[in-house]
Amino acid sequence: MAIRQQPKIRLFWLNQSRAQSIVWLLEELGLNYELVVFQRTPDMFAPPELEKIHPLGKSPLVGITPVGSEREVILAESGFIVQYLAEHFGRGKPLLPTRYQEGKDGEAGGETEEWLRYQYLLYYAEGSLMPYNTVSLILSIFKSNKIPLPIRPIASLLAGKMYGNFVRRNMKKHFSFLESQLGSAPQGGPYLCGPHLTAADILLSYPLLSAKREVEKMDVGEGKAFEPYPRLRAYVERIQSESGYKKAVEKVKEFEGKGGNKLL
């Protein structure tokens, strides 16, 4: 049987972005890829050059050029990128759970619990959890030296109240939800979709670690965010001990040190 050639893959990477999760997924899938590095501007916005790749100018973006073609397909949005890469390159691997129960192919309701969780988490990570990180980040600016000194005390007070009444309450709800999901994971876990790491775990890592950081920065102090959630704490420690995660962290450190916009 002829070995199927891999299409050309390019990752358009931006520092301090969700592109870090895509690095991990590409490494976990064992794919060859090229990298186009972008650095944020001093005001922490993405550089305008990214708009030449996709009109919204956001990262991550992934380019796929099929074998024998010169047309590059651009994939945007983290959940879609993860789903696309896993479906095309993760079949037969634990990263992509089996979709149907035996003998129930194509039947509505015939999906495995692992697959249903996997699909849900692809939407949950960005649609439900990540927005609270974004709000928390914005509120932290109101407590920083970026706010003029005369109004900083009032801005800080209002930000603190908004954080307590909105962000903290919802983040704790999400942490409790994930704790319960880990407690009921198929085959006892220890991952959210069962006994194996999936692409959904990889996607969730960024918003979950971001939420941990924001809660500790704004509220409970370093290392204390997951104290009431032992399963979630163990899950995050397990994620961070994955060899693919560690490899991605080292690559990200390398990317962070490279300025400009260039193909590596």
Legacy VTK file of the C-alpha trace (Angstrom):
# vtk DataFile Version 3.0
C-alpha trace
ASCII
DATASET POLYDATA
POINTS 264 float
0.000 0.000 0.000
1.361 3.419 -0.984
2.100 5.805 1.869
-0.213 8.781 1.703
1.683 12.055 1.486
1.039 14.707 4.082
-0.201 18.067 2.815
1.866 21.140 3.541
0.867 22.617 6.904
1.682 26.107 8.117
0.885 27.483 11.562
0.604 31.246 11.831
1.727 31.715 15.404
1.259 34.744 17.661
2.854 35.057 21.075
0.525 34.820 24.089
-2.312 33.345 22.080
-4.286 30.135 21.724
-1.809 29.119 19.019
0.122 27.446 21.841
-2.502 24.687 21.990
-2.222 24.122 18.237
1.548 23.652 18.623
0.853 20.902 21.144
-1.729 19.220 18.905
0.563 19.268 15.863
3.353 17.754 17.939
1.003 15.130 19.402
-0.201 14.153 15.933
3.397 13.823 14.749
2.855 16.181 11.822
5.490 18.173 9.979
4.634 21.843 9.834
6.180 25.166 9.009
5.849 28.140 11.258
5.197 31.799 10.533
5.970 33.790 13.673
4.178 37.015 14.598
4.785 39.107 17.707
2.244 41.352 19.362
2.603 45.115 19.134
3.571 47.095 22.272
-0.138 47.627 23.032
-0.595 43.799 22.908
-2.630 43.761 19.698
-1.934 41.351 16.862
0.122 42.997 14.083
-1.826 44.157 11.006
0.144 41.717 8.824
-2.065 38.901 10.133
-5.012 40.484 8.329
-3.325 39.501 5.065
-3.813 35.872 6.100
-7.371 36.222 7.464
-9.552 39.362 7.522
-9.970 39.282 11.324
-6.208 39.238 11.857
-6.356 36.810 14.768
-4.304 33.779 15.754
-4.187 30.809 15.586
-4.507 30.291 11.881
-3.504 27.129 10.044
-2.831 26.836 6.331
-3.340 23.499 4.544
-2.000 23.053 1.008
-3.119 19.713 -0.458
-0.552 17.526 -2.197
-0.264 18.550 -5.848
-2.079 21.847 -5.291
-0.920 25.434 -4.895
-4.118 26.588 -3.172
-3.720 27.060 0.572
-6.856 26.554 2.667
-6.854 28.813 5.729
-8.436 27.470 8.915
-9.489 29.891 11.659
-10.970 29.542 15.163
-9.286 27.204 17.623
-12.158 24.734 17.977
-12.537 24.302 14.229
-8.774 23.962 13.719
-8.544 21.260 16.397
-11.552 19.400 15.014
-10.247 19.553 11.440
-6.728 18.381 12.284
-7.950 15.587 14.549
-10.459 14.287 11.998
-7.947 14.269 9.146
-4.806 13.152 10.971
-5.970 11.580 14.223
-8.111 8.685 12.999
-7.146 5.451 14.677
-5.417 7.368 17.472
-6.771 7.964 20.995
-6.759 11.713 20.319
-9.994 11.199 18.359
-12.550 9.006 20.185
-14.520 6.378 18.287
-17.769 8.005 17.164
-20.330 5.177 17.138
-21.092 2.262 19.385
-20.646 -1.101 17.713
-23.456 -1.807 15.263
-24.923 1.720 15.513
-23.054 3.530 12.757
-24.968 6.542 11.498
-27.759 6.248 14.099
-28.839 9.348 16.004
-28.114 8.564 19.633
-25.735 5.768 18.678
-22.620 7.769 19.485
-20.210 6.725 22.222
-20.111 8.728 25.433
-16.439 9.494 24.769
-17.226 11.056 21.392
-20.171 13.069 22.702
-18.007 14.519 25.462
-15.235 15.217 22.992
-17.528 17.145 20.658
-19.099 19.077 23.514
-15.724 20.136 24.918
-14.590 21.480 21.541
-17.407 24.028 21.782
-17.340 24.453 25.547
-13.678 25.475 25.783
-14.051 28.575 23.625
-17.773 29.245 23.902
-18.358 28.900 27.651
-15.078 28.999 29.585
-12.830 31.367 27.649
-15.113 34.452 27.748
-14.702 34.749 31.534
-10.930 34.809 31.083
-11.327 37.655 28.621
-13.525 39.640 31.012
-11.104 38.999 33.873
-8.194 40.224 31.758
-10.055 43.417 30.910
-10.935 44.019 34.566
-7.305 43.530 35.586
-6.370 46.449 33.326
-8.648 48.698 35.389
-6.572 47.785 38.446
-3.229 48.460 36.746
-0.994 51.468 36.113
-2.466 51.733 32.617
-5.335 53.661 34.215
-4.607 57.355 35.034
-3.674 57.736 38.704
-6.499 60.166 39.672
-9.239 57.672 38.708
-7.366 54.450 39.433
-8.830 53.891 42.957
-12.406 54.175 41.661
-11.673 52.054 38.585
-10.006 49.428 40.758
-12.936 49.348 43.167
-15.473 48.940 40.362
-13.353 46.258 38.686
-13.106 44.361 41.963
-16.864 44.407 42.444
-17.517 43.296 38.865
-14.981 40.513 39.254
-16.544 39.290 42.507
-20.145 39.511 41.348
-19.662 38.107 37.857
-16.334 36.482 36.998
-15.475 34.729 40.262
-18.960 33.253 40.637
-18.980 31.891 37.103
-15.422 30.595 37.142
-16.120 28.663 40.333
-19.203 27.222 38.643
-17.029 26.054 35.746
-14.408 24.584 38.050
-17.131 22.651 39.889
-18.563 21.486 36.572
-15.199 20.193 35.361
-14.599 18.528 38.719
-17.883 16.631 38.331
-17.107 15.762 34.703
-13.813 14.230 35.753
-15.624 12.266 38.450
-17.993 10.768 35.877
-15.532 10.345 32.992
-15.978 7.162 30.907
-13.994 4.193 32.233
-12.994 6.257 35.248
-10.939 8.790 33.289
-8.472 10.206 34.199
-9.057 12.526 31.227
-12.336 14.276 30.532
-13.340 11.911 27.727
-12.027 8.713 29.296
-8.721 6.910 29.785
-6.878 8.641 26.929
-5.748 12.176 26.189
-7.878 13.624 23.388
-7.639 16.679 21.168
-10.389 18.222 23.335
-8.122 18.045 26.404
-5.450 19.837 24.391
-7.862 22.575 23.302
-9.191 23.017 26.839
-5.703 23.385 28.325
-5.285 27.028 27.305
-8.567 28.482 28.659
-8.334 26.305 31.779
-4.787 27.353 32.630
-5.708 30.950 31.790
-8.668 30.752 34.173
-6.409 29.357 36.898
-3.974 32.217 36.405
-6.687 34.894 36.409
-8.366 33.542 39.560
-5.044 33.419 41.386
-4.060 36.888 40.211
-7.370 38.536 41.015
-8.596 36.513 43.977
-7.126 33.559 45.857
-3.357 33.840 45.443
-0.796 31.760 43.575
-1.306 28.003 43.598
-4.711 28.109 45.296
-7.246 28.211 42.457
-7.917 24.462 42.431
-7.627 23.737 46.163
-11.365 22.904 46.490
-11.233 20.753 43.319
-8.850 17.798 43.810
-9.741 16.003 40.577
-9.306 19.172 38.545
-5.996 19.928 40.222
-4.737 16.401 39.463
-6.019 16.695 35.885
-4.103 19.930 35.256
-0.954 18.437 36.771
-1.389 15.397 34.513
-1.856 17.616 31.458
1.299 19.546 32.251
3.279 16.336 32.690
2.395 15.080 29.187
5.482 14.752 27.001
3.704 16.527 24.119
2.814 19.425 26.410
6.401 19.744 27.599
7.684 19.628 24.034
5.221 22.351 23.026
6.270 24.508 26.005
9.902 24.312 24.894
8.957 25.230 21.334
6.863 28.170 22.570
9.838 29.426 24.609
11.868 29.295 21.421
9.192 31.171 19.459
8.819 33.819 22.178
12.467 34.671 21.766
12.217 35.249 18.034
11.118 38.661 16.863
9.635 39.750 13.601
7.513 37.820 11.150
9.393 35.048 9.427
9.121 31.469 8.321
11.121 29.115 10.500
LINES 1 265
264 0 1 2 3 4 5 6 7 8 9 10 11 12 13 14 15 16 17 18 19 20 21 22 23 24 25 26 27 28 29 30 31 32 33 34 35 36 37 38 39 40 41 42 43 44 45 46 47 48 49 50 51 52 53 54 55 56 57 58 59 60 61 62 63 64 65 66 67 68 69 70 71 72 73 74 75 76 77 78 79 80 81 82 83 84 85 86 87 88 89 90 91 92 93 94 95 96 97 98 99 100 101 102 103 104 105 106 107 108 109 110 111 112 113 114 115 116 117 118 119 120 121 122 123 124 125 126 127 128 129 130 131 132 133 134 135 136 137 138 139 140 141 142 143 144 145 146 147 148 149 150 151 152 153 154 155 156 157 158 159 160 161 162 163 164 165 166 167 168 169 170 171 172 173 174 175 176 177 178 179 180 181 182 183 184 185 186 187 188 189 190 191 192 193 194 195 196 197 198 199 200 201 202 203 204 205 206 207 208 209 210 211 212 213 214 215 216 217 218 219 220 221 222 223 224 225 226 227 228 229 230 231 232 233 234 235 236 237 238 239 240 241 242 243 244 245 246 247 248 249 250 251 252 253 254 255 256 257 258 259 260 261 262 263
